[in-house]
Amino acid sequence: MVCYRVSYFVFVTVVLALFSCGHKPDQASIDAVKATAIMPADKDAVIYDFIKMVIADQELDKANWLNPLPAEISVTRLNEMLIDSGSRQSVKTSADPGNIQVQTHFGLPQCLRQDDIFFMQNQLPGHNGFQWDHVRLGFASHQTGHWYQLSVPVFSHDSAKAIITVLSLCKGLCGHGQTIVYQKTNNQWVPLGADRWFY
């Protein structure tokens, strides 16, 4: 009797497994899972709350225009923040082959684990088609001689770190940009470091 029950249980389990393997979820179910995997809370609210903090922290002038198209976050920069990535390297800076100086880059901290980087990279496709609402953020409604372009932030797996690119641009191909790393400490976002460049 016990053998019969075990055989029946195995048979039912195999049949259920075969039927469930053949089931393909619809696109709406897949999209719902992706959306919750990227950011569990209301995505727009989290993004806009974070951006408002960045605007205040970086003292961005709201009299300037905000380009509705987001700036991009470089995957290379994300990889440079891998803990013990070895991205700080020695380079030859002299004609003398024996003279090697170590150039250490202090801008971007090495503060991300590999799973954080994968998690952040997986958020990037979800930002396709996103546009900033300048009215919601309080920026000028028309293009001015000076404007900003902000990336959509990406968050670490535990939502304790965030990366954003901020571009401050002006006519005549001038301006500067920076990728900033923020960490949440005591429920406050604190900048850990930034990589800056000029145009």
C-alpha positions as CSV (number, residue, x, y, z in Angstrom):
1,M,0.0,0.0,0.0
2,V,2.8,2.4,0.9
3,C,4.6,1.5,-2.3
4,Y,1.4,2.3,-4.3
5,R,1.1,5.7,-2.6
6,V,4.7,6.6,-3.3
7,S,4.4,5.6,-6.9
8,Y,1.2,7.6,-7.3
9,F,2.8,10.6,-5.7
10,V,5.8,10.4,-8.0
11,F,3.5,10.0,-11.0
12,V,1.4,13.1,-10.1
13,T,4.5,15.1,-9.3
14,V,6.0,14.3,-12.7
15,V,2.8,15.1,-14.6
16,L,2.4,18.4,-12.8
17,A,6.0,19.3,-13.5
18,L,5.6,18.5,-17.2
19,F,2.5,20.6,-17.5
20,S,4.0,23.5,-15.6
21,C,7.1,23.4,-17.8
22,G,5.1,23.9,-20.9
23,H,3.3,26.9,-19.5
24,K,4.6,30.2,-20.8
25,P,3.7,33.4,-18.9
26,D,2.2,36.2,-20.8
27,Q,4.3,39.4,-21.5
28,A,2.3,41.4,-18.8
29,S,3.4,38.9,-16.2
30,I,7.0,39.1,-17.3
31,D,6.9,42.9,-17.3
32,A,5.4,42.9,-13.8
33,V,8.1,40.7,-12.4
34,K,10.8,42.8,-14.1
35,A,9.4,46.0,-12.6
36,T,9.3,44.6,-9.1
37,A,12.7,43.1,-9.4
38,I,14.2,46.5,-10.4
39,M,12.6,48.6,-7.7
40,P,10.1,47.3,-5.3
41,A,8.4,50.7,-4.5
42,D,6.7,53.0,-6.9
43,K,9.6,53.5,-9.4
44,D,8.8,57.1,-10.4
45,A,8.3,58.3,-6.8
46,V,11.6,56.8,-5.7
47,I,13.4,58.3,-8.7
48,Y,11.9,61.8,-8.3
49,D,12.5,61.8,-4.5
50,F,16.1,60.9,-5.1
51,I,16.5,63.5,-7.9
52,K,15.1,66.3,-5.7
53,M,17.7,65.4,-3.1
54,V,20.5,65.5,-5.8
55,I,19.3,68.9,-7.1
56,A,19.5,70.3,-3.5
57,D,22.8,68.6,-2.7
58,Q,24.5,69.8,-6.0
59,E,22.8,73.2,-5.7
60,L,21.5,73.1,-9.3
61,D,20.0,76.4,-10.5
62,K,16.3,75.8,-11.4
63,A,16.3,78.9,-13.5
64,N,18.1,76.7,-16.1
65,W,16.5,74.2,-18.4
66,L,16.5,70.5,-17.8
67,N,16.9,68.3,-20.8
68,P,14.1,65.8,-20.7
69,L,16.3,63.1,-22.1
70,P,18.3,61.4,-19.4
71,A,22.1,61.3,-19.5
72,E,23.6,57.8,-19.6
73,I,25.3,56.0,-16.8
74,S,28.5,54.3,-18.0
75,V,28.7,50.6,-17.3
76,T,32.5,51.0,-17.3
77,R,32.2,53.5,-14.4
78,L,30.0,51.0,-12.5
79,N,32.7,48.3,-13.0
80,E,35.4,50.7,-11.7
81,M,33.5,50.8,-8.4
82,L,33.9,47.0,-7.8
83,I,35.5,46.3,-4.5
84,D,39.1,45.2,-5.1
85,S,38.6,45.6,-8.9
86,G,42.3,46.6,-9.3
87,S,41.3,49.6,-11.5
88,R,43.9,51.7,-9.7
89,Q,47.0,50.9,-11.7
90,S,50.5,52.0,-12.3
91,V,51.2,53.8,-15.5
92,K,54.4,55.0,-17.1
93,T,54.4,58.8,-17.2
94,S,58.0,59.5,-18.1
95,A,60.4,58.8,-21.0
96,D,62.6,56.9,-18.5
97,P,61.3,53.3,-18.7
98,G,62.3,52.7,-15.0
99,N,60.4,55.7,-13.7
100,I,56.8,54.6,-13.0
101,Q,54.4,56.7,-11.0
102,V,51.2,55.4,-9.5
103,Q,48.2,57.5,-10.4
104,T,45.5,56.8,-7.9
105,H,42.0,57.9,-8.8
106,F,40.2,59.1,-5.7
107,G,37.0,60.1,-7.3
108,L,34.9,57.0,-7.5
109,P,35.1,54.8,-4.4
110,Q,35.4,51.1,-4.8
111,C,32.2,50.3,-2.8
112,L,30.1,47.9,-5.0
113,R,29.9,44.2,-4.9
114,Q,29.5,42.2,-8.1
115,D,25.9,41.5,-7.4
116,D,25.3,45.3,-6.9
117,I,26.8,46.0,-10.3
118,F,24.7,43.3,-12.0
119,F,21.6,44.6,-10.2
120,M,22.3,48.2,-11.4
121,Q,23.1,47.1,-14.9
122,N,19.8,45.3,-15.0
123,Q,17.9,48.5,-14.2
124,L,19.3,50.4,-17.2
125,P,17.0,48.8,-19.9
126,G,14.0,49.7,-17.7
127,H,14.8,53.3,-18.1
128,N,14.4,53.3,-21.9
129,G,11.9,55.9,-22.9
130,F,12.0,57.7,-19.6
131,Q,11.8,61.5,-19.8
132,W,12.2,64.0,-17.0
133,D,9.2,66.2,-16.2
134,H,10.8,69.7,-15.7
135,V,7.5,71.0,-14.2
136,R,7.5,68.3,-11.5
137,L,11.1,69.3,-10.6
138,G,10.7,73.0,-11.0
139,F,13.1,73.8,-13.8
140,A,12.7,76.4,-16.5
141,S,10.1,75.4,-19.1
142,H,12.1,76.7,-22.1
143,Q,15.7,76.1,-23.3
144,T,18.2,78.6,-21.8
145,G,21.9,79.1,-22.5
146,H,22.7,76.8,-19.6
147,W,21.1,73.5,-19.0
148,Y,21.4,70.2,-17.1
149,Q,21.1,66.6,-18.2
150,L,20.6,64.0,-15.4
151,S,20.7,60.3,-15.7
152,V,18.1,58.1,-14.1
153,P,19.7,56.9,-10.9
154,V,20.5,53.2,-10.4
155,F,20.3,51.6,-6.9
156,S,22.3,48.8,-5.3
157,H,20.6,45.5,-4.4
158,D,20.0,46.7,-0.8
159,S,19.0,50.2,-1.9
160,A,21.8,51.6,0.3
161,K,23.9,53.0,-2.6
162,A,22.9,55.0,-5.7
163,I,24.8,56.2,-8.8
164,I,23.8,59.2,-10.9
165,T,25.4,61.2,-13.7
166,V,24.9,65.0,-13.6
167,L,25.9,67.1,-16.7
168,S,26.0,70.9,-16.5
169,L,26.1,72.2,-20.1
170,C,26.2,75.5,-22.0
171,K,26.2,76.7,-25.6
172,G,29.5,76.4,-27.4
173,L,30.3,72.9,-26.3
174,C,31.2,73.9,-22.8
175,G,30.4,72.5,-19.3
176,H,31.2,69.7,-17.0
177,G,29.9,66.4,-15.8
178,Q,30.2,64.1,-12.9
179,T,29.2,60.6,-11.8
180,I,28.3,60.7,-8.2
181,V,28.0,57.8,-5.7
182,Y,25.6,58.3,-2.8
183,Q,25.2,56.1,0.2
184,K,22.2,56.0,2.6
185,T,23.3,56.6,6.1
186,N,20.8,57.1,9.0
187,N,18.1,57.4,6.4
188,Q,20.0,60.3,4.6
189,W,21.7,60.2,1.3
190,V,25.4,61.2,1.6
191,P,27.8,61.6,-1.3
192,L,30.7,59.1,-1.1
193,G,32.7,60.5,-4.1
194,A,32.4,61.7,-7.6
195,D,34.3,61.4,-10.9
196,R,34.4,64.8,-12.6
197,W,35.3,65.9,-16.1
198,F,35.2,69.0,-18.3
199,Y,34.1,69.6,-21.9
